[in-house]
Amino acid sequence: MKQKTLALLLKIAIISVLICMGLVYCWIVPEVFGRPLAEAGDGEFAYLFPVWLTLISITALPVLAALVLAWIVAHNIGNGRSFCMANAKLLAAIAILIGADVLYFFIANVVMMFCNANHPGVLLMSLIVCVVGTAMAVAAAALSHFIRKAAELQEQSDLTI
């Protein structure tokens, strides 16, 4: 597969993730947290909706930043700079962003549970999100490491005649 084609496919994937993110944060999250709180009898938990919506909406910021960095990586690949230190640094930053987002999401869930604003079942279900996010962070860190090594090898090869 040519680099331009790969870069185009990566950009399409990034746009697809952005569209899915929009659906999740604008439709699914308000529906999942809004309806059960509104239907909770006398509305004693209705005050939690803005709190949960805010806590979950904050998780979108690092993901958006990671998507911007991924777009730059895809652009670099399209320009023939697949194995460069810039891509390694960008992927390391993506790994840090995802890891920090997972940590924030987990801590927010635990804090909300200790404040009696979260059900233990919700905390257990959120662990699935945390495991997937952690796997993505580790994958980005591994890619960063491999690209850094490849960039070093390419630099040594370029110096050798």
C-alpha positions as a printed NumPy array, in Angstrom:
array([[  0.   ,   0.   ,   0.   ],
       [  1.335,   3.421,  -0.916],
       [  2.015,   5.994,   1.792],
       [ -0.482,   8.452,   0.351],
       [ -3.2  ,   5.776,   0.413],
       [ -2.301,   4.786,   3.964],
       [ -2.365,   8.418,   5.079],
       [ -5.777,   8.888,   3.449],
       [ -7.138,   5.779,   5.179],
       [ -5.771,   6.982,   8.519],
       [ -7.422,  10.364,   8.032],
       [-10.728,   8.669,   7.149],
       [-10.418,   6.586,  10.326],
       [ -9.731,   9.72 ,  12.382],
       [-12.786,  11.457,  10.9  ],
       [-14.86 ,   8.328,  11.623],
       [-13.738,   8.336,  15.251],
       [-14.598,  12.034,  15.459],
       [-18.115,  11.364,  14.127],
       [-18.591,   8.485,  16.58 ],
       [-17.353,  10.713,  19.383],
       [-19.91 ,  13.328,  18.431],
       [-22.681,  10.731,  18.557],
       [-21.513,   9.374,  21.908],
       [-21.057,  12.723,  23.634],
       [-24.065,  14.498,  22.11 ],
       [-26.628,  11.693,  21.999],
       [-25.724,   8.513,  23.886],
       [-24.251,  10.071,  27.037],
       [-27.184,  12.459,  27.656],
       [-29.624,   9.629,  26.882],
       [-27.897,   7.119,  29.169],
       [-27.48 ,   9.494,  32.089],
       [-30.457,  11.789,  31.516],
       [-33.369,   9.387,  31.188],
       [-32.617,   7.13 ,  34.209],
       [-32.104,  10.15 ,  36.45 ],
       [-35.302,  11.785,  35.235],
       [-37.267,   8.549,  35.671],
       [-35.884,   7.828,  39.161],
       [-39.204,   8.304,  40.901],
       [-39.437,  11.631,  42.634],
       [-36.334,  12.978,  40.888],
       [-34.072,  12.754,  43.94 ],
       [-31.092,  12.012,  41.664],
       [-31.93 ,  14.544,  38.968],
       [-29.327,  16.954,  40.349],
       [-26.62 ,  14.445,  39.342],
       [-27.245,  14.813,  35.612],
       [-25.252,  18.052,  35.152],
       [-22.46 ,  16.708,  37.366],
       [-22.145,  13.471,  35.393],
       [-22.508,  15.266,  32.076],
       [-19.685,  17.633,  33.026],
       [-17.424,  14.857,  34.302],
       [-17.897,  12.788,  31.165],
       [-17.679,  15.752,  28.788],
       [-14.243,  16.596,  30.176],
       [-13.028,  13.21 ,  28.919],
       [-13.578,  14.407,  25.346],
       [-10.82 ,  17.023,  25.536],
       [ -7.798,  14.676,  25.651],
       [ -9.384,  12.482,  22.983],
       [ -9.797,  15.483,  20.681],
       [ -6.187,  16.495,  21.314],
       [ -5.049,  12.928,  20.541],
       [ -7.043,  12.979,  17.282],
       [ -5.32 ,  16.224,  16.246],
       [ -1.931,  14.649,  16.949],
       [ -2.956,  11.505,  15.04 ],
       [ -3.924,  13.715,  12.077],
       [ -0.42 ,  15.22 ,  12.112],
       [  1.09 ,  11.699,  12.17 ],
       [ -1.096,  10.717,   9.199],
       [  0.004,  13.88 ,   7.378],
       [  3.666,  13.035,   8.055],
       [  3.127,   9.519,   6.708],
       [  1.547,  10.948,   3.565],
       [  4.594,  13.164,   3.067],
       [  6.973,  10.203,   3.271],
       [  8.094,  10.774,   6.859],
       [  6.778,   7.568,   8.433],
       [  9.812,   6.837,  10.576],
       [ 10.817,  10.143,  12.083],
       [ 11.368,  11.376,  15.622],
       [  8.43 ,  13.77 ,  15.251],
       [  6.02 ,  10.842,  14.792],
       [  7.588,   9.023,  17.744],
       [  7.099,  12.099,  19.945],
       [  3.535,  12.6  ,  18.714],
       [  2.634,   8.977,  19.458],
       [  4.217,   9.263,  22.915],
       [  2.068,  12.346,  23.538],
       [ -1.012,  10.441,  22.355],
       [ -0.182,   7.632,  24.801],
       [  0.122,  10.135,  27.655],
       [ -3.155,  11.844,  26.718],
       [ -5.048,   8.555,  26.579],
       [ -3.485,   7.318,  29.822],
       [ -4.343,  10.547,  31.629],
       [ -7.891,  10.421,  30.302],
       [ -8.364,   6.839,  31.524],
       [ -6.956,   7.744,  34.931],
       [ -9.262,  10.768,  35.202],
       [-12.301,   8.715,  34.151],
       [-11.531,   5.995,  36.697],
       [-10.882,   8.439,  39.555],
       [-14.061,  10.393,  38.729],
       [-16.078,   7.163,  38.863],
       [-14.567,   6.139,  42.209],
       [-15.113,   9.598,  43.716],
       [-18.717,   9.649,  42.509],
       [-19.259,   6.207,  44.033],
       [-17.915,   7.319,  47.416],
       [-20.232,  10.348,  47.223],
       [-23.201,   7.968,  46.707],
       [-23.665,   9.388,  43.229],
       [-22.658,   6.231,  41.399],
       [-23.777,   2.622,  41.442],
       [-21.123,  -0.099,  41.891],
       [-22.42 ,  -1.701,  38.68 ],
       [-21.674,   1.494,  36.764],
       [-18.177,   1.499,  38.239],
       [-17.657,  -2.091,  37.136],
       [-18.962,  -1.326,  33.63 ],
       [-16.665,   1.7  ,  33.418],
       [-13.737,  -0.64 ,  33.97 ],
       [-14.348,  -1.939,  30.435],
       [-13.765,   1.576,  29.12 ],
       [-10.666,   1.859,  31.302],
       [ -9.216,  -1.443,  30.056],
       [ -9.791,  -0.503,  26.41 ],
       [ -8.292,   2.945,  26.987],
       [ -5.279,   1.471,  28.757],
       [ -4.744,  -0.958,  25.872],
       [ -4.858,   1.965,  23.425],
       [ -2.34 ,   3.94 ,  25.508],
       [  0.029,   0.964,  25.666],
       [ -0.319,   0.402,  21.908],
       [  0.484,   4.062,  21.198],
       [  3.492,   3.903,  23.538],
       [  4.719,   0.726,  21.821],
       [  4.304,   2.305,  18.372],
       [  6.21 ,   5.342,  19.608],
       [  9.051,   3.119,  20.795],
       [  9.206,   1.174,  17.523],
       [  9.084,   4.328,  15.398],
       [ 11.833,   5.892,  17.52 ],
       [ 14.013,   2.805,  16.97 ],
       [ 13.225,   2.769,  13.236],
       [ 14.051,   6.479,  12.968],
       [ 17.402,   5.872,  14.668],
       [ 18.156,   2.993,  12.287],
       [ 17.112,   5.07 ,   9.287],
       [ 19.333,   7.924,  10.451],
       [ 22.316,   5.541,  10.78 ],
       [ 21.539,   4.105,   7.355],
       [ 21.366,   7.559,   5.791],
       [ 24.835,   8.361,   7.195],
       [ 26.29 ,   5.146,   5.773],
       [ 27.296,   5.185,   2.135]])
